[in-house]
Structures are given as C-alpha cells and as structure tokens.
Amino acid sequence: MILLILVSCTPREKEREAPSGQFRTGSQGLFMRFIENQPPFRLYDQEQFNALLEIENRGATILGKPADRIYLSGFDHRIITGIPFTGEAMPKIEGKTIEQPTTINTDFVEFKGYIDKLTISKYPVKLVATACYIYESIAEGTLCIDPDPFGRTTLRKACTPSNIGLGTQGAPISINLIEVEPRKGKTLLRVHVSNVGGGIVFQENAVNRCSPYADQILSYNEIDLVNVVDVKIGITSIKLSCKGLAQNNFIRLTGNKGSFTCEYDTSTEPAGGVVVPISVVLRYGYRQSISKNIEILQTPS
C-alpha cells in the first residue's frame, strides 16, 4: 500500500528557501535516495525484489532527456534477476524557474526483479544506484566596460571595472568567478569553473559510457571536460576569442577546478564606461551514485 501511494502521488513538489528573485542557486542538479524498506535491509531468496528511488531535481535544468538514465548494480545478476543492464529511463522532472524559484520537483524510479535460490546461507550485497544525465550551468551578471580605464578624463565614470562573483547556478558545475582585467581598447576576462556537486563530470556525447555496464568506460579524454556553449557580452558572442579550451570547446578541470580566458573589444564603447550584461553557458554529462547495504538469506528448508 505504501508503494502504491508513493507512485500514485508522483510527481510531487517540495519547497526550499531561495534568495528573492533568484532561481539559479545551489550546487546540486539531481538528488536521489532509496525509499525506506524499498528494498528492506534483509530479504530471503525465492522472493520478489523491489528497489524504489526518489529523484529530486534541485537545480535549474530539466531532467529526463533521452540519454538520462539510472542504473542499479553491485550484485550478481544470476541471483537478483530481471534488473535491466540498460537501466531505467529517468522521468522528466522540471527544474527551478524564475516563476517558481523555491520549488523542487520530485519523481520516482523503480527496479523490479526476483531473487533466485541461494546456494549459500547468506549473500551480502552493496546495491549501487548510478545516475547519468546531461545538465547545464548558466551564469548571468553585469560587467563594467571602460574603453580607456587609465586615461585622464573630465567625464564622470559610469562604473569601475571589477571582478564578478557569481556563486552557484543551481547546478553541480559552478561558474563561481570572472576576473576582469580592463585595458585600453579591450577587456580580458578569466572565467573560473568548479565541480561542486560531488560527482564526476564528463563530455556530454560520452553519456553512453557512463553506465556501470558499458563495454567501454569513460576515458581520461572524456572525464573532467565541460563544454563551453557560449560566452556573451550583451547579445554579442565572444566565444571565438576564448583561449585555454581543449578542442576549442571544452574546459578541462584539474582537482575539480579550471579556468579559461576571453577577450572583448571595447574600442567602440562609450567613453566613461557602461554596464553591460554578461552570460556564460556550460553543458556537460554528470554521474553520481548512492549505495545501500542489504543482506539476502537462504530460505530455511
């Protein structure tokens, strides 16, 4: 009955506090946990096996894209049968929005199987649930542009160029800081990126190798790489000016941190400075896992 009630109520919503007017906050995308007693800590062989996971989208990107999946592993498939090697599709779960900045949407993923007859008296298992999904980080802020920051002028300056602290963006990858170096006729920007979600980031096109059952595991050339989709000043893309990117598109993280530099031509901007919007968009694959210890006992004869 509890299981039926849980499933029939999906999806549901939870409320969390967020700063007024902000919705891209927090260091998580997906959050998951095993529902209590699904499965219980102790089971017997020759019984049905059910594992139920609660999935929350705590970030600001939709979950449930075609490649987003959850896998259950850590056990002998000849003992617990019926659990698919292909995993289960992740349900579509909306992220936080500007209209609902504190809403965390929730759904469930269920694995059903059967426990075959044991040939030993006890079989301890560490169940591992692995989520593989595509996510985005979008950072937005304002930038002071001064075409001649050190020149003498009688004009009152509209602003003073300074670094931009961006915090987190409701995603496991954070664009936490943009260092600003103003020069005559151009401004240099160093964008700092961090993996703050506790999982593994990888190239989004390698998501099929994220599975614990994949024939080929994620390689060094695929992990710790984040796709820089775009960097914009106002409506102008400056991505082509960016340096320090692998294959001209990816920032490589070392020790969960990395940075790249971009340049913006300010020679045509008004004297005295101007405040302009700036945005950075990143996209990547992400893998995270949780585990639960259970014990399967042989049914007494």
Residue, then its C-alpha position, 0 to 999 in steps of 0.5 A: m500500500i505504501l508503494l502504491i501511494l508513493v507512485s500514485c502521488t508522483p510527481r510531487e513538489k517540495e519547497r526550499e528557501a531561495p534568495s528573492g528573485q533568484f532561481r539559479t542557486g545551489s550546487q546540486g542538479l539531481f538528488m536521489r535516495f532509496i525509499e525506506n524498506q524499498p528494498p528492506f535491509r534483509l530479504y530471503d531468496q525465492e522472493q520478489f525484489n523491489a528497489l524504489l528511488e526518489i529523484e529530486n531535481r534541485g537545480a535549474t535544468i530539466l531532467g529526463k532527456p533521452a540519454d538520462r538514465i539510472y542504473l542499479s548494480g553491485f550484485d550478481h545478476r544470476i541471483i537478483t534477476g530481471i534488473p535491466f543492464t540498460g537501466e531505467a529511463m529517468p522521468k522528466i522532472e522540471g527544474k527551478t524557474i524564475e516563476q517558481p524559484t523555491t520549488i523542487n520537483t520530485d519523481f520516482v524510479e523503480f527496479k523490479g526483479y526476483i531473487d533466485k535460490l541461494t546456494i549459500s546461507k547468506y549473500p551480502v550485497k552493496l546495491v549501487a544506484t548510478a545516475c547519468y544525465i546531461y545538465e547545464s550551468i548558466a551564469e548571468g551578471t553585469l560587467c563594467i566596460d571602460p574603453d580607456p580605464f587609465g586615461r585622464t578624463t573630465l567625464r564622470k565614470a559610469c562604473t569601475p571595472s571589477n571582478i564578478g562573483l557569481g556563486t552557484q547556478g543551481a547546478p553541480i558545475s559552478i561558474n563561481l568567478i570572472e576576473v576582469e582585467p580592463r585595458k585600453g581598447k579591450t577587456l580580458l576576462r578569466v572565467h573560473v569553473s568548479n565541480v561542486g556537486g560531488g560527482i564526476v563530470f564528463q563530455e556530454n556525447a560520452v553519456n553512453r559510457c557512463s553506465p556501470y555496464a558499458d563495454q567501454i568506460l569513460s576515458y581520461n579524454e572524456i572525464d573532467l571536460v565541460n563544454v563551453v556553449d557560449v560566452k556573451i557580452g550583451i547579445t554579442s558572442i565572444k566565444l571565438s576569442c576564448k583561449g585555454l579550451a581543449q578542442n576549442n570547446f571544452i574546459r578541462l578541470t584539474g582537482n575539480k577546478g579550471s579556468f579559461t580566458c576571453e577577450y572583448d573589444t571595447s574600442t567602440e564603447p562609450a567613453g566613461g564606461v557602461v554596464v553591460p550584461i554578461s552570460v556564460v553557458l556550460r553543458y556537460g554529462y554528470r554521474q553520481s551514485i548512492s549505495k545501500n547495504i542489504e543482506i539476502l538469506q537462504t530460505p530455511s528448508 
